[in-house]
């Protein structure tokens, strides 16, 4: 197998963060853009509010998404949260959860690769954000159970993924 090295970045017509801004404006989402390559927004979820940021990383030709929720992980629960992260990440097809110990924050991360001058579409931007929010909503309670209820990763995951069917 021959490896092709392409050290020169393809010229880009548009900044991918511009597409995120267009999608956010069209959806009437509140956002803040402090520089050309980053945009941040707050999204209200079912369980908590999410801080979402997109950053264009030119050197990697990647649009990075980070979605954090307000859940401070105390030092004595970090190991169990890391166990939970590993169990959750095994189930994810795209993206992953990280723990940022210096901030005690849990974050969902994913990147859209736009190599060779590929341009981001509004559908890709919406799907990237949608995947982040779906996963955060799906697993928020598991993190909450580990941090605030003292549950093990296994117990928390089982409780949070329990789905009821029908009405009482």
VENMO-V771069 format. One line per field, one symbol per residue. burial: # if it has 16 or more other C-alpha atoms within 10 Angstrom, else .. A space follows every 50 residues. Layout:
burial->???
This chain:
burial->...............######.##......#.....#######......# .#####....#########.#.#....#.###.##..##.....#####. ....########.#....##.#..#..##..##.###.#########... ###..##..#........
